[in-house]
Amino acid sequence: MAAIIAPFMEVLDTSIANVALPYIAGNLSSSLDESVWVLTSYLVANAIVLPTSGWISGRIGRKRFYLISIFLFTLSSFFCGIAPNLTALIFFRILQGLGGGGLQPTTQAILADVFPKERIASAFTLYSIVIVLAPTLGPVLGGWLSDNCGWRWIFFLNIPFGIAAYFMNRELQPETEIVQPRGSQIDYLGLSGVALGLGCLEYVMDRGERSDWFASPAITVCAIISGAALTLLVYHQLYRSKHPILQLRLLANRNFLLANVMIFFTYFARYASTTLLPEFTHGMLNYTATDSGLVLSPGSFVLLLFLPLVTWLMKHVDLRILIFSGLMVTSFSFYRLSSLSLAVDYSIIVKFRILESSGVALFLTPVSVLAYSQLKSGKNDAAASLYGLFRNLGSAIGISTVNTMLVRRAQVHRVYLGANITSGLPMLREAFAAPLCILQTHGGDSFSTAAMRSLGLLNEELNRQATILTYMDCFRLLMWISICLSPVALFFTIQRKQKPKSPSRVFSVKRAYRFEDTNNEKMKTRHTLEELPEEETLEGV
């Protein structure tokens, strides 16, 4: 309970402010594009701290780092709520991102260390509930608070939970040893590489589509800096640094490598679909913002019910089978979502979302358990940082990819649809004539005005059809990602439980004594053999 409160609030803050941006822009007298920096600043700061959390924990102690992160996150949330202008709000959001960046990976490391192996699946199940439920509740809760209490309450909400998390962890969390003494040399080059490489990459992913990607000089410069910094960072961490910030050599472990690859693409697909469905229902089906958020809620609650069942299944079913089955169920749900139309019903979308969440429940916890299953003792902090980094990058790139596809593919489909529209088509004539007559008869428009408005209606319908085809392309992409990822599950290594052997009869010379043989009148030595417990023998050791 103490461990999952803080990451829940941190993940919630990655999405709760999305729906509040119009309120923030209006209240602080800024444009909507300027208010987007409230999101970007938080994500950039979060991305910088997240991969370095393991290194910081090893340098100052995990418990101390965790408490500092909770304190900074809670305090900056208060200042975000009272920010007088947009500049101050962005500054405090940066501090909030710095405080929250280390909460997710540190929580995973705590669970991996504190819980025994036979209960670690249950611990990761609770953590998975938090990670999946928080981003789903974010838009709904943020919209309700903004409408009824004001946008500042989306930040004030963190304060009581942050205080509770701080005192609970201070009392309950065990102390850990400091792996790196404070006097050891700090890897400044590694820190610079992380800050520049990941910070610029997060900026490019978040602002790329709004700035027309490489048509913007700022995006181009940041992309070049990010590529160069990440390349040098990998080389430095592998071959030059004595105390690397990112312990990339952990990826030599097959289970850990496969788990990171899988979590990258699964979060790519999960966050992409979480972005697509509300945009589709709000933009194409004219749902309200609250109703669009409620499309996601049933799937999350089903996930809450499925995860405890998966914990039970993990004791009886091969984890690789669970992961493979979950990915196939997810791919089937994306296949069904790729056949959406403008006449689709609310219940149909909810059913497909529930199906997707059921598949996610099957593989999310098994992948997390296998990621830490074969790591050496003391490596959980560094491993959690890398694991969180891949998860964060997957979600950011997934959201950026589908947002870009919604713009670029819509243009492509519009060109293809427009190329097949000619004035000689009977259906086109009917579609043009019907509104023309209505506008002339009931609207009182002249022929030229009615004709222009009728053409405008046709153009709007053409855009709608091109957009719905784009949504189908996006879900089809997610389907193929899930299908291609499913065979990866079969390459995990699982240590099979050895059956207890029947106790073998192992003998040892216990003592020797001499006795007199009255028949032969000779002294002889006799050795007695006594059975020893198995743990005292070489075989037992």
N, C-alpha and C positions, 0 to 999 in steps of 0.2 A: 504493500500500500504506500509506504513512504517513497519507494523508488519510482513509482509510475505517475505520481501527481505532477511533478515538474515537467517531464517530457510531454505529458498530455497537454499542458498549457502552452508549451513551446510549439508543438505541432499545430495546435488550434490557432495560434497567432499567425501561422503562415497563410491561412485562408480566411480568417474571420474579418480581416480588413478589406477584402476584395469588394464586397457589396457596399461597404461604407464610403468608398472613394467619392461618389457624387456629394454625399453629405459633408465630407471633409473639405472638398474643393469649394463648396458653397459657403461653408462656415468660415473658412480661412481666406476667402477672397483669392482663389487661385484657379487656374484652368484644370480640367480633368487630366490632361497630359502631365502637368506638373505634379499633381497629386499622386500619380503612379509611382513617383519616387519613394513614397511611403512604403510601397511593397519592395521595390528594387533595393533600397538601402538595407532593409532587413535581410533580404536573401543574400546579398553580397557579403555582409558581415557574418552571417551564419555560415556561409560556405568557407570563409577563411578560418574560422575557429574550429569547425567540425573535424577536419583531418588532423589538427594539431592537439586535440584533446588528450590523446594517449600520451604524447610526449610531455605535455604540461602535468598530467597526473603523475607521471614517473618522476617529475622534477620537484614538485611541491607536495605530493601526496594526493591520492584520489579523493579522499573525503574532503580535504581542504579545498581542492579545486571545485568539487561538486557544490559545496556550500557557498563558495564565492560566486559561482555561476548563478545559483538560485537567488542570491542576494542582489546581484547586478540586474538580473532579469526582472525581479519584482520591483526594485527601486526605479528602474528606467520605465517600467509600465506606468508607474504613478506619474512620472514627469511627462510621459506621452499623453496622459489623460488631461493634464493641465497646460499643455503646450499652447502658447499664445499665438503662434504663427506657424506657417508651413516649414520654415527653416529650422526652427526649434524642434518641431515634430520629427523631421527627418534625422536630425542629430541624435535625438533620444531613441529613435528606432534603430540607429546604428548600434548604440550601446545595448539595446535590447537584443539585437541579433548576436552581438559579441557574448552576452551573457547566456543566451539560449543555445548557442552553437554546440557547446560541449555536453548538453544534457542528455541527448539521445544516445550517443555512443558510450558515455560513462554509465548510463543506466544499464545498457546491455552488458558491459563489463562487470558491473556489480552483480547482476543476476547470474552471470556465468560463474562467478567466483563463490558467491554466498550459498547458492543452492546446490545440493548434492546431485550427482548425475541422474539418479532415478527420479528426481523431481524437477529437473531443469526444463523438461518439456512443458510442464504446467506453468512454470515461471514465464517462459517465452510466449505461452498462449495468452497470458494476461497482458504482456507487453504488446503483443500483436493486436489485441483488442484496442489498446490505447492508440497505437499508430494508425490503425485503419479508421477508427471511429472519429477521431479528432478532426481530420480534414473534411469529413462529411458533415459534421455538426457545425463547422466553422461558418459557411455561408448562411445557413438557416439561423443560427444564433446571432450572427453579426447583423443580418437583416432585421431580426426582431428587436434587438437592442437599439439599432439606429432609428427604427421607426417609433419606438415607444419610450426610450430613455435618452436617446442622443448618442452620437458616435463615440463620445469620450468613454462611455461605459464599456466598450469592447476592450479597453485597456485597464480600467478600474477592476474589471472582473478577475484579473490575474492576482490582485493584491492579497485577498484572504487565502487563496490556494497557495500562493508563494510563501506566505508566512507559515502556514501549516507544514508545507514541504520542508522548509528550512529547519524548524525545530524538531520535526520527526526524524529527519536524516541526521541531525546533530546528535540525537540520543541513540538511534538504532543502528546507524551504519557503522560497520567495523573500520578500524584504522588499517591502513595499508602501508607497506614499507616504501620508502623513497628509493626508487631504482637508480636514479642519477643524482649524485650529490650536488648541492647548490653551487659548489665551487667549480664544477666541471664546465668545460667550454660550451658556450651557446652556439648553436648552428644558425648564425645570422643569414647565411646564404640560403639555407633551407627555408627559413621563415620568410625571407623575401620572395622566394620562388612560389611558396604557397599563397602568399598574399597577392602577388601580381598575377600568377597563373590562374588560380581559382577565382579570385575576385573579378578579374577581367572576363573570364569565361562566363561567370554568372551574369555579369552585365550584358554581355553579347546575347546570351540566351533569353534574357528577360526583355531587353529593349530592341532586339534585332528586327522583329516584324514591324514594330511601330516606326522604326527609323529606316525602313526599306533595306535592311541588311547592309550589304557592302556598297550601296549607293551613298551611305553615310560615312564621312571621314572618321567620325568617332568610333563607329562600329568596326571599321577596317583597322584602325590603329590598335584598338583593344584586342581584336582577334589575333593580330600579329604578335603583340606583347604576350598574350596568353599562350600561344603556340610555342614561342621561344622560351618563355619562363618554365612551362611544363616540361619541355624537352630537357633543358638544363637541370631542372629539379630531379627528374628521374635518374639522369646520369650521376648527379652529385649524391643522391641518397643511396644509390647502389654501390658506387665505387670510391667516393671521396670522404663521406661523412663518417666519423667515428661514433657519433650519437645521433643517428638519423631521426628526423621528425616523423617521416613516413617510413615505416618498416616494410618496404616493398618486398623484401625477401620472404615475407610470410606467404606471398602468393605462390611460392614454390610448393606449398602444400596443396595437393590436388583438390581436396574437399573445400578448402577455403577459397581457392581460385574459382572453382565451379559455382560455389555459393554466391560469390561477388558478381560473376557474369549473370547468373540467374536473377539476382535481386535487382541488378541494373535494368534488365529488360522487363521484368515483371512490374517494377515501379514505373517504368516508361509507359507500359500499357495501362496500368491502373490509373495513374494520374491523368493520362491523356483521355481516357474514357470519362473520368470524373469531370474533366473540363468540357468535353464534347456534349454530354447529355444535357446539362443545364443551358448551354448556349443553343442547342437544337430546340429544346422546348420553349425557351424564351423568345428566340429570334424567329423560328419557323412556325411554331404552333401558338404563339402569342400568349404563353403562360405568364403569370405574374412572377416576380422574382422569388417570392416565397414558395409558390407551387413548383417552380423549377428546382428549388433546393430540396423540396419534399420528394422529388423523383428519386433522389439518392438515398433517402433515409431508410426505406424498407430493406434495401440490400445490406445496409450496415447492421441493422438489428438482426437480420438473418445470420450475418457473419458472427455476431455475438453468440448466437445459439449453436452455430456449427463448430466454433473453435474448441469448446470443451469436448465435443464429440471426437474431434480430430485428436485431441490429447489421448483419449481412450484408444482410438484406432492405432496410434503410434506404438502402443504396447503389443499389438497383435498383428500388424501389417507392416511389410517392408516399407521403409520410408521412401524409397525410390518409386515404389508403385503409387504411393500417395501423391508424390510430386508430379509424376507423369499423368495421373488421372486428373489432378487439379488443373494442369495446363490444358488438357484436352477439353475439359468442361468449360474453361475460360474461352478457349478458341471457338467452341461451338456457340457460346453466347455472343461473341463478336460477329460470328457468321450470321446469326439471326438479326443482330443490330444492323448489319450491312444491308438489310432488305427493308429498312424503314421507308415510310412514305409520309406524305403530308396528311394522310387520312388515319394515321396510326392513333390508337387509343392510349390513354394514360396507363391503364392496367397492363397493356402489352409491354410498354417500356419498363415498367416496374418489374414485371416477370423476368425480362431479359437481364435487368440489373441484379435481381436476386440470384439468377443462374450464374452470373459472373462472380458475385460475392461468394457463392458456394465453392466455386473452383479456387478462388483465392484462399479460402479457409483451409483447403486441403493441402496446399503446398507452402503456405507462409511460415508456419511454425516448424515443419520438418527441415526447411532450408536453413533457418536460423540455428537449429540444433546441430545440423551437420556442419555448419560453418565453423563451430568451435569444438567439434568432436575430437579432432586429432591435433590440436595446438598444444604446445608445451606450456607448462605452468608459468604464470607470470606474463604471458603474452596477450591476455584478454583485452587489456586497455588499448594496446596498439592495434590489435585486430578489430576491435569495435570501431576505432577511428576510420580505418580503411573501409569497413563494411558500411558505416554511415555515409562515407564519401561516395561510394558507388550508388547507394540508394538515393542520395540527394541529387547526384548528377543525372541518374536515370529519370527521376521525376521532372527535373528542370528541362532536360532535352526533350522528353516526351511532350510536355506542354508546349514548348516552343515549336516542335515539329508539326503538331496538329494545327496550331494557330497559323503557321505559315501555309500549310496545305489548304486551309479554309479560304485563304485569299488567292493563292496561285492556281490551285486546281479549279476554283470557281471560274476564273478567267478562261482557262482551257476549255471547260465544258460549255461555257457560253459561246465561245467561238465555234465549237463543233455543232451546237444546237442551232446557232444562227446561220451556219452555212447550209443547213437543210431546210430553212424556211424561205419559201418563194411565194410570190403573189398568186401563183396558179394553184396553190393547195386549197381544196374545198374546205377543209377543217379550219384553215387560217381565215378564210373569208367569213365563215360562220362566227368564229371567235371575235372577229373585228366588227361584224355587222350587228351582233346582238347588243353589246353595250352602246353602239352608235345610235341605235333606234331608241334605247331607253333614255340616253342622255338628251336626245332631241325631243322626245315626247314628254318625258316627265321632268327633265332638268331644265328645259327651256334654252338649251345652248344652240348656237348656230351650227351649221354643218361643219364648218372648218374647226370650230372649237371642240365640238363633239368628236370629230375625227382625231384631233390631237390627243384628247383625253383617252380615247379608245386605244390609240397606239401606245400611250403611256401605260395603260393597264396590261397590254400585251407584253411590253418590255419588262414590267414588274414580274409578270408570271414567268418570263424567260429567265430572269435572275433567280427566282425561287427554285425553278427546276434545276438550274445549274448548281445552286447551293446544296440542294438535297442530294444530288449526285456526288458532290464533294464529301459530304458527311458519309456517304456509303463507301467512298474510297478510303477515308480515314479508318473506319471500323474494319474494312478489309485488310488494311495494313496491320492493324493490331491483331487480327486473326492469324495472319501469316507469321507474325513474330511469335505468337504463342505456339503455333504448330512447329516451327523450326526450333524452338527452345525446348520442347518436350523431350527429345532424345537425350539432351544433356543430363537429365535426371538419372539415366541408366549408368552414367560413368562415376557416380559417387561411390566411395568406398565405405562400407559399413562393417564394423567389427561385430562379428557374430558372437553371441553369448555361448561360451563353452559349457556343455552339459557337465554336471558334477560327476567325476569319475568314481567308480566303486573303489573303496579303500583296498589298496594292494597290500599284500603281506610282505613287508620289508623287515628283514631281520638284521640284528647287529650283535656283535659279541658283547655281552653285558658283563660277564665276569668269568673267571676261570678258577678252578680249585682242584686240589689234588686229593685223591682218595686211594685207599689201599685195596687192591683186588686180592681177596683172600684165596681165590682159587689159583691164580698164577703167581701170587706173592711178588708182584712187581708194582712199582709206583707208576701211575699213569696220570695224564692231564686230561681233564674233561671240560669241554666248553659248552655252556648252556646258551641257547638262543632264545631271546625274548623279543616279542613284537613291539616295535616302536610306533608312536603316533606319526602320521604322515608328515606333519609340519616339521618334525625334527630330522628328517632325512633330506638328502640332496634333491630328490625328486619333488619333495614338498616345497622346498625353497624355490 
